[in-house]
Amino acid sequence: TSDDHAKMQWIHYFRNIIQCYQVVIEGWPNNIPFANLSKASSAIPDLEMLLRKWESGTTYWKAIDDAE
């Protein structure tokens, strides 16, 4: 986003992340609910897998335009 102070906001994700910064998360694993991770999953293997997906680029922020 080029905003060094941007923070993830689960509660208002659409408004505060997608609309504000025009980005979405691609590649989120199906077995982990798309929600605040402190509430969605406490399984260490799931969280480690999600971290590996971010580190490998399989899960990533995708820039979108107004049409999307």
Secondary structure, DSSP 4 states (H G I P E B T S, - for coil): ---TT----STTHIIIIIIHH-EEEE---TTS-SS-HHHH---HHHHHHHHHHHHHTSSEEEE--TT-
